[in-house]
Amino acid sequence: MSKAALVIGDGYMTVDAMAPLNALAPDLELRFRAVNPDDRPELTGIREYQGSPDVISSWLTDESVLVVHAAPVTRALLEAHPHVRMVACLRGGPVNIDVAAARELGVVVTNTPGKNAESVTDLTLVYIHALLRGVMAAQNSVKERARLGETHLDSTFEGGKWIAREPRGLTIGLVGYGAIGKLVAREAESVGMTVVAHDPYFLGETGTVELVDLPDLAARSDVVSIHAKYTPETHHLIDSDFVMAMKPGAVFINTAREGLVDEQALVDGLTSGRISGLALDVCEPNGLWPVLAVLPNVILTPHLGGATVQTQHRGIAMAMADIQSFLAGEPVAHLVS
């Protein structure tokens, strides 16, 4: 088995971002290539990918390890290159890899779970404060006044128009209590919030965090933040029934996956006043984001949750540790089951 790896960058995780792999494994021969982010042939069994398996196939020689982020790894690709014995995916969820085929062919697949937990938590806390303080609406007001040619802004007393809420003493409801949910809970409690959570799959100790059902969470929470995994069972977990059950004036945050939320239900909740503010870091590609973008109490960002240099470095370090273990014949830490 060769001590060589093909490392494939994409439009999100570039070759330059993957370059630190060299320093972590000076004895491993690495070859770097990058897929065309706009090359997305229709493939079955995988999703959220960039690039063509045929192009990747043309790059492979005798490498035993394939390192990818968004590049597609299909059954046909693995069958055509039996020398590939490991696929290291720099993502928490390796949805761009046919894991079932890899398992059947005896190919080890690893991922990087939790690499973005800190960065997503940071962004969630930013959203909590910004929504509760009405930052977007206040900023839009100042910008509009500037556009209209006003020249005077009374910084001493203008804030009286924007009296808002602090998080202290409020309740945050976390839908999903995994690595990110736990960190958000810790940070929320540190600023004086009460935390309730809904996660039917969580079996550990929660400390001061109370596990509740979804309707109870909706009714009690001043802030609702989504940190669940997207599966067919959780599609539109947040629907019109949930929104109608929310505490009036609550704010809503989604930094997880767009499919978890019925965007029309959110629009209805905003226009009815049930929801007082909304932050979405993920939106349906062809969904209602143009409608939401023009509303003053809405924050929309293009999936910034894990978009930090530190997140990339954490993922690279996790992947390389697993690659070195695999080549040494030792168990890997982040095996995809």
N, C-alpha and C positions, 0 to 999 in steps of 0.2 A: 504494500500500500504506500503510495507516494506521500511525501510530506509537502504537498502543494495544495493551494486553494485558489479558486477563482472567486474574486470579490466583485459583486455587481452593484453599482450605484444606480440611483434613479432620481426623479425630480424632487424628492423630499430629502432623502439621505444620499447626498452626492458622493462622488469618488473622493473629493477633498475631505469631506466629513469622515470618511472611512479610513483615511490615511494613517491615523494613529495605530491601526492594526499592525503596521510595520514595526513600530517601536515595542509593541507588546510581544512580538514573536519573531525575533531576528533570525531564528533558525528555520523558519517556515517560509517556503517560497510562495509569494503572493503575486497574482496577476490581477490587475484592476481593469474593469470595463464598465460602461454605463449604458443602460437601456434608453431608448427614446420614450419619454413620458407620454407622448401622444400616440405611441404604437400600442394599441390595446385590442388585439384580435379577440373575437368571441370565444371564450373557453368555458368548459363545464367543470364543475367540481371545485372551483376556486373562485375567489372574488377579491376586490380591492387590489388590483395588480396594475403594474406598468411594464410594458415591454412584451416581446414575443418569445415564446419558447424556442422557436426555430432559430432566431438570432442567437440566443444563449447557447443553443446546441452547437452552433458554428464556432463558438469561442472555446468550448471545452476541449481539452486534450487528454491529459492523464490525471487530472486533479482528483484527489479523493474527497475534498471538502468543497462545498459550494456555500458561499456566504451571500445572503440576499437581505434586502429590506422589503421592497415591493415587487421585485422581479418574480414572474410566475414560475413555479416548479410543478410540472404536470407529470402524470404517469408516463406519458410517451417520452418525455425528456429523461426521466430516470431509467426507463427501460433501454433507451438508446445509449446510455452512458453508465454501464454497470460498475465502472471504476469509482463513481461518486458514492461514497459510503456514509456521508454525513451532510446534512443541510442545516446550517446555522442561520436562523431568521432573526433579524434585529428588530423584532416587534413583539409586543405582548401577546397578540393573537395571530398565529401564522396562517391566516385565512387565504393567503396567496400560494399555499403549498398543499398539494394533495397528500395530506398526512396519511390517509388510509392506504394509498398506493405505496407510499414510502415504507410504512410498517410492513406491508405484505412483501415488499422487496428487500426487507432487512436493512433499510437505510435509516440511520439515526437522525431525528429531527429535534433541534433545540430552539428555544425562543428566549426572550428577555423580559419575563414578567416583572412588573413593578418598577421598571427603569424610569418611568415618567411619573411615578406617584408624587414625588415632591413638587415637580413643576406644575402638575395639574392641581394639586392642593393650593399652591401659591396663587394660581389664576382664579380658582374658586373663591379664595378669600378676597382677592381684588374685586371680584364681581359682587360679593356680599356687601362690602362697604360701599361700592359705587352705586348699587341699586338702592340700598337703604337710605343713602344720602341724596339720591336724585341727581347724581353728577351729570348724567347725559342731558337731562332736560335743562339743567342750569347752564351747562356749557353751550347748548344749542341756543338758549336765549341770548347769551352774550354774543355769540357769533351772528345771530340775526340782527341784533342792535348795531353791530359793526357794519353789517351789510347795508343797513338802512342809513348809515352815515352818522349815527350818534357819536358824540365825541366825549361824553362825560360818563364815568362809571364810579359810583360812590362806594368804594371798597369797604368803608366803615359800616354802612347800614344795608347794603344790597342783600346780604345773607338773610335778612329778615323775611325775604320773599320765599326762602327755600328751607324753612324749618323742617327737619327730617328726623330720622331715627338712628340711634346707635344700635349695634348688635347686642349690647349688654342687656341681659334680662329677657331677650327674645328666645324663641325656640326654633331650632333648625331641624328639619326632617331630611334624613339621608336615605335615598332609595338605592340600596346597595351598600354593603358594609365589608368590602374587601380591603385591599391594601390602601387604595385612595380614600375610601370612606372612613377608615380608621384614622388616617392622618388629618382629614378634614375635621373629624370629631374632636381630635386632640387640640387642633388650632382654634376651633370654635369655642370649646370649653375654656381655653386660655383667655379669651376675651369676654367671658361671662355668659356664654349662651348655654341653654339647655339643649341636649341632643337626644332625639329619638331616631330610630332607624328601622327600615324594613328590609329584611334579607332572609327569605325562607331557607336558604342554603347554609347560613352561618350557624356553626355549632359551638364556637368557642366562648370565652368569657368576654363580656362587654363592659365590665366595670360600671360606671355611672350612666352609660348609654342604655336607654330602654328600647327593647325591640317591640315593635307594634305592627298591627296590620296596616294595609295601605290606606283604607278609609280613615282610620284613626290618625295616621300620619298627616294626611291631607288636612284634616279638621284642626289639628293642633299646631301646625307649623307656620311661623311667620316667614321662614325661608325654606324652600324646598330645593334640594340639590340632587341631581341624578348621577349615580356612580355605579350603575348596574352593567352587566354584560348584555350584549345584544344577541338574542337567539330567536328562533321562530316563536317560542313561547312568550318572549318579552316584547314582541312587536306591538307598538302602540300601547305599552304598559301605562303610559300617561295619556289618558283619553278624556273625552268630554265629561264622563262621570267623575273622574278624579278632579278635574278642574272645577266642576260645580261643587265638589265637596271641600275645596280648599278654603282656608280661613280668609275671609274678605280682606283685601289689601296686602296679601302675601306676595312675596317675590319668588321667581322661579329661575333656576339655573340648570343648564344641561351642558356638561363638558364630557359626556360619555359618547353615545352614538345617536345619530339622528333618527334611526328607526325606532327608538324607544318611545318617541313622542309623536302624537297626532298634532301637527302644526296648526290645523284648523281649530282644534280645541283651544290652543294657546291664543290664537287671534281672537276667538270669541271671548275668552277670559279677559283679555286686555280691553277689548272694546266695551265689555259689560262692566268693567271696573273690578271684577273679582280678583284679577291679578294686577298689582300696581307697578310691577317692573319685571323685566325679562332679560336674561342673558343667555344667548346660545353660542357656543363655540363650534357647534356642528349643526348643519342645516341640510334638508333634503336638496340635492343638486338642482332639481327642477321644481322645487316646492314653493313655499310662500315667503321666502326670505325677502323678495322685493317689496312685499306688502309690509313686512315687519320692519324693514330697514328705515322707513320714513317715519316711524312712530317715535316720539320723543323719549319714551321711557323704556327703550329697547337697546341692548348692546348686542351686536352681531360681530363675531370674529371668525376668521377662516381656519379653524382648528389649530389654535395656538397652544393647546394644553401641553403637549410634549415637545414643543418647538423651542428647545433651549440647547445650548452647547453642552451643558452638564448632562442632560438626558442622553444625548448622543454618546458622550464619553462613557456613561454608565452602561449603556447597551453594548458598546464595543468591548468593554472590559469583561462583561458577563459572557459574551459570545466567545471571546478568545480563551477565557479560562476553560470553557467547555470544549473548545477545539483541542487545546493542549491535553486535557484529560482524555479525550477520545483517542488521540494519536498515541498516547502513552498506554492505552489499553485499560484505562480506569473509568469508573462510572462518571457520567456527566451530571452536573447539578440541575440543569433545567431541561430535562428530557420531556418532550411533548408526548403525553400518554395516548 
